[in-house]
Amino acid sequence: MKKDFDFSVVDSILKKYPAKELSTITILQDIQEYYHYLPEEIFPYVAKAINVGEARLYGVATFYENFSLDPKGKYVIRCCDGTACHVRGSLPILNKLRETLGLSEEKKTTDDLMFTVETVSCLGACGLAPVLTVNGTVYPAMTPEKALELLDELKAKEAAENEQA
């Protein structure tokens, strides 16, 4: 366990739930919502707090696809590559996003932890294909140009938030 990790956020999450194994998934979800991934430091800490084995906790985190052990960006962009989206041109959209952000199939998150670009097999919005989501919000009928406009909007939103801070 790293000594410089601040466990105050984890403590506040743990206080919301019973200190039992049945709370595992909701605790991990809340931790991931805050950090955008599950930091390695939390595993022994949370395991002890809810009285489960660290391996069991890690097993849950690695079993469910929604959990990530790697840092993700503030904006997680998921590009659907299901059949309908693929046929309607999802790959050029994905390639344009990666090219613009300096990402690849292996490198999914920008160095500043602002953007993560992932592909998913299906988002269940086939009639709106090709589809992207940003932090769960659906963006239908995308094109490479619309994807770049969306990136510009997110960057402008971030700049405005930073000016206010």
N, C-alpha and C positions, 0 to 999 in steps of 0.2 A: 504494500500500500504506500503510495507516495504521500509524503508528509505535507506537501504544499497544496494538495487538493482540498477545496473548500466543500465540506459535507453539509453545510447549512441548508442548501436546497434539498438534498437527499433527506435530511432530517425532517424538513417540513412536509415532504411527500410521505414519508413513513408514518408521520403522525395522523395522516388522513385515513389510514387503513388498519384493520386488525393485524397484529404481528403474527400472521399465520401464512402457511403455504398457499392457501386459496387467494391470497392477495398478490401473488407473484406477478401475474400478467399486468394488472392495473398499475402496480408500482413501477414496473419496467416501462410501461407506456408513458406514464407521467415523467419519469426520468428522461426518456428519449425525447419527449415533447419539449422539455426544457433545453437539453444539450444538443438535440438533433441527432444523437446517437447514444450508445451506451458505453460510457468510459470504463476502461478496465478496472479502475479504482473502486467502482461501486460494487463489484461482485462480492468480495469478501465482507464488505461493510453491510450490504443488504442481506446477505445470507445469514450473517450472525444476528441481525436485527429481527428477522422473521423465522429464525431457527430452522433453516433448511441448509442442505449441503451446497457448497459453492458450485460443485459440478452439476447439481440439479438446476440451479439458477442459470448457469451458463448453458445448459442443455435446452432450457426453455428459450433463452435468447437466441440461440443458433437454430432452433427448430422452426420458429415462425419467421417467415420472409419479411414481415414488416419491421422487425428489429434489425438494427445495424450496429456492428461493432466498430465501424469506420466512421470518422467524422463526416457529416454531411453539411451542405451549404444551408444558408438561411432560406433560400428558395430551392425546393426540390422539384425539378421539372421531369415529369415522366412522359416519355414519348411512347405511345401505343404502337406496337408492331404486330398486332393481330391481323388476321387475313384481310378484313375490310380496310383497315388503315394502311396496311402494306400495299394493297392493290391501288389505293388512292394516293400513294406517294409519301408515306411516312419516312422512308429512308433519306430522301433529300432534305427533309426538315431536320432529322436527327443529325445528319452530316453538317448542315449549316450551323446548327447550335454548337456542335463540338468544335467546328473550325473557328467560329467567332469567339468562343470562350477558351480556346486552347486546350480542349479536352480530347479524350480518345476512349476507346472501349475499355482500356485498362484504367486510365485516369478519369474518374467520374466527377471529381469535385475541384473547383478552382482553388488556387492557393490562398486566396483571401477568405475562403469559406463562405462565399456569397451564393454560389450556384453549384448544384449537383444535377447532372443530367443522367437519367437512367432510362432503359427501355423496359417495357412490360409487355407480357403476352397479350393481354386484353384488358381494357378499361370498362368494357360493357356499354360502350356508347357507339356501337357500330354504325348506326344511322347518321351520326355526326362526323364520321371519318373524313380525313385523318384528325385525330384528337391528341391534345397535350393536356396534362394537368400541371398546375403549379400549386404546391401545398394543398392539393385536393380540389382546387377549383378547376372546372373543365373549360377548355378552350377548343371549340369545335371548328371544323372546316379549315384547318390550318394549312398554310403554305410556308415555304422557307422565308418569304418576305414578311408574312404575318408573325412568324416566330421571332424574327429580328425586331419587329416593332414591339412585340411583347417584352423582349429583353430590354429594349430602350425604355419602355414604361417602368419596368421593375428597377432599372438603374436610376431613373429620374425620381421614383418614389423613395429610393434609398438615399439619394442625395438630399432630397427635401427633408427627410427624417433626420439626417446628420446635421443639417443646418439648424434645425430646431433644438437639437441637443446641446 
